[in-house]
Amino acid sequence: MALTQAITFNGLSVPNAYIRVDRIFGGKREGWNSVVSVYASQEAAEIYAPLEQLNQSAPYNDGEMSPYKKIYAALKAEKFKEATDC
């Protein structure tokens, strides 16, 4: 699971940035937190370091969807509103 969206990075247009959750940690006491990496493309994610990394959090709720789905939903709601699933 990942997202793709056009972004601008250091003044350069990146038409198909690849946004991937690399790590999730947390749980019911503190909620979910994650490390999210943004790459120039899906192919670049296999070879190069990310353009940037950021944290994304999401609350823990009993019986709700997996933490990955919650983190991706939070990314689409907050930081990458025009992103599509890929």
Residue frames relative to the residue before (quaternion, step in Angstrom):
aa qw qx qy qz dx dy dz
M 1.0000 0.0000 0.0000 0.0000 0.00 0.00 0.00
A 0.1726 0.7514 -0.6189 0.1501 3.56 -1.00 0.89
L 0.3508 -0.7029 0.5759 0.2263 3.54 -1.38 0.09
T 0.1167 -0.7591 0.6297 0.1165 3.53 -1.28 0.32
Q 0.1215 0.7748 -0.6078 0.1246 3.54 -1.08 0.82
A 0.4790 -0.6163 0.5312 0.3296 3.56 -1.20 0.52
I 0.0115 0.7891 -0.6128 0.0403 3.57 -0.94 0.96
T 0.3168 -0.6758 0.6107 0.2644 3.52 -1.37 0.05
F 0.0278 -0.7965 0.6033 -0.0294 3.55 -0.80 1.06
N 0.8340 -0.1110 0.0096 0.5404 3.58 -0.59 1.21
G 0.7439 -0.4281 0.2076 0.4694 3.55 0.94 0.94
L 0.6371 0.5021 -0.3297 0.4831 3.60 1.28 -0.03
S 0.4024 -0.7034 0.5369 0.2346 3.54 -1.04 0.83
V 0.0912 -0.7655 0.6365 0.0229 3.55 -0.86 1.03
P 0.2889 -0.8316 0.4459 0.1616 3.61 -0.11 1.27
N 0.8136 0.1499 -0.0618 0.5584 3.62 1.01 -0.68
A 0.0051 0.8171 -0.5752 0.0374 3.57 0.63 1.09
Y 0.2849 -0.7508 0.5819 0.1287 3.53 -1.08 0.88
I 0.1014 -0.8138 0.5721 -0.0113 3.56 -0.55 1.24
R 0.0410 0.8307 -0.5454 0.1043 3.56 -0.51 1.23
V 0.3845 -0.6747 0.5795 0.2471 3.56 -1.09 0.79
D 0.2144 -0.8106 0.5368 0.0931 3.57 -0.56 1.18
R 0.8174 0.0188 0.0503 0.5735 3.58 0.98 -0.77
I 0.0847 -0.7663 0.6351 0.0480 3.56 -1.06 0.82
F 0.0538 0.7761 -0.6270 0.0405 3.53 -1.06 0.79
G 0.5202 0.6118 -0.4804 0.3526 3.54 -1.25 0.40
G 0.0684 -0.7906 0.6064 0.0505 3.53 -1.25 -0.43
K 0.8196 -0.3086 0.1773 0.4490 3.51 -1.29 -0.32
R 0.6553 0.5236 -0.3334 0.4305 3.61 1.06 -0.52
E 0.8244 0.2175 -0.0927 0.5143 3.59 0.86 -0.91
G 0.5219 -0.6148 0.4291 0.4069 3.59 1.23 -0.12
W 0.5908 -0.5780 0.4333 0.3594 3.58 -1.30 -0.02
N 0.0107 -0.7477 0.6635 0.0257 3.52 -1.20 0.65
S 0.0835 -0.8228 0.5619 0.0138 3.58 -1.10 0.55
V 0.3317 -0.6565 0.6284 0.2530 3.49 -1.42 0.23
V 0.0944 -0.7987 0.5942 -0.0077 3.55 -0.70 1.18
S 0.1637 -0.7884 0.5883 0.0746 3.58 -0.90 0.95
V 0.1938 -0.7543 0.6194 0.0995 3.54 -1.12 0.80
Y 0.0993 -0.8021 0.5889 -0.0050 3.55 -0.72 1.18
A 0.6272 -0.5482 0.3998 0.3824 3.57 -1.24 0.40
S 0.7775 -0.0922 0.0793 0.6171 3.60 1.14 -0.64
Q 0.6693 -0.4738 0.3680 0.4383 3.55 -1.29 0.12
E 0.6391 0.5268 -0.3195 0.4604 3.57 1.01 -0.78
A 0.6428 0.5301 -0.3163 0.4536 3.59 1.01 -0.81
A 0.5940 0.5891 -0.3634 0.4100 3.60 1.10 -0.61
E 0.6689 0.5006 -0.2973 0.4622 3.58 1.14 -0.54
I 0.7712 0.3707 -0.1659 0.4902 3.59 1.16 -0.56
Y 0.8200 0.2927 -0.0961 0.4824 3.56 0.77 -1.10
A 0.5890 -0.5294 0.4706 0.3890 3.52 -1.34 0.24
P 0.5866 -0.5928 0.4039 0.3760 3.61 -1.10 0.49
L 0.5722 -0.5611 0.4731 0.3659 3.54 -1.27 0.47
E 0.7764 -0.1213 0.0939 0.6113 3.54 1.05 -0.81
Q 0.2006 -0.7379 0.6271 0.1484 3.51 -1.33 0.35
L 0.0285 -0.7937 0.6075 -0.0138 3.53 -1.10 0.74
N 0.4140 -0.6709 0.5483 0.2791 3.54 -1.30 0.22
Q 0.0486 -0.7592 0.6480 0.0358 3.52 -1.20 0.65
S 0.1328 -0.7905 0.5933 0.0740 3.56 -0.92 0.86
A 0.0462 -0.7589 0.6486 0.0354 3.52 -1.35 0.35
P 0.5065 -0.6597 0.4502 0.3250 3.60 -1.00 0.67
Y 0.3960 -0.6646 0.5757 0.2649 3.54 -1.27 0.47
N 0.0352 0.7746 -0.6306 0.0326 3.57 -0.92 0.92
D 0.5181 -0.6586 0.4489 0.3103 3.59 -0.79 1.00
G 0.8485 0.2037 -0.1528 0.4639 3.54 -1.02 0.87
E 0.5604 0.6106 -0.4011 0.3902 3.60 1.19 0.01
M 0.7749 -0.3885 0.2653 0.4221 3.50 -1.38 0.09
S 0.6988 -0.4736 0.3358 0.4179 3.55 -1.29 0.28
P 0.6201 -0.5576 0.3799 0.4004 3.60 -1.13 0.49
Y 0.6120 0.5492 -0.3674 0.4345 3.63 1.01 -0.64
K 0.6618 0.4949 -0.3121 0.4688 3.58 0.89 -0.87
K 0.6522 0.5131 -0.3193 0.4576 3.58 1.00 -0.79
I 0.6570 0.5014 -0.3167 0.4654 3.60 0.95 -0.85
Y 0.6659 0.4872 -0.3149 0.4691 3.61 0.88 -0.87
A 0.6284 0.5189 -0.3382 0.4705 3.61 1.01 -0.74
A 0.6549 0.5009 -0.3139 0.4709 3.60 0.98 -0.79
L 0.6210 0.5316 -0.3419 0.4635 3.61 1.01 -0.74
K 0.6875 0.4778 -0.2823 0.4684 3.59 0.91 -0.93
A 0.6771 0.4905 -0.2957 0.4621 3.59 1.08 -0.60
E 0.7908 0.3574 -0.1595 0.4706 3.59 1.02 -0.78
K 0.8582 0.1991 -0.0581 0.4695 3.57 0.48 -1.18
F 0.7869 0.2086 -0.0914 0.5736 3.58 1.10 -0.67
K 0.0425 -0.8760 0.4804 -0.0059 3.54 0.68 1.17
E 0.7287 0.3934 -0.2375 0.5078 3.60 1.15 -0.49
A 0.4105 0.7353 -0.4541 0.2908 3.59 1.27 0.15
T 0.1994 -0.7439 0.6251 0.1268 3.51 -1.28 0.58
D 0.5541 -0.6013 0.4610 0.3448 3.54 -1.20 0.56
C 0.0001 0.7879 -0.6154 -0.0207 3.53 -1.13 0.63
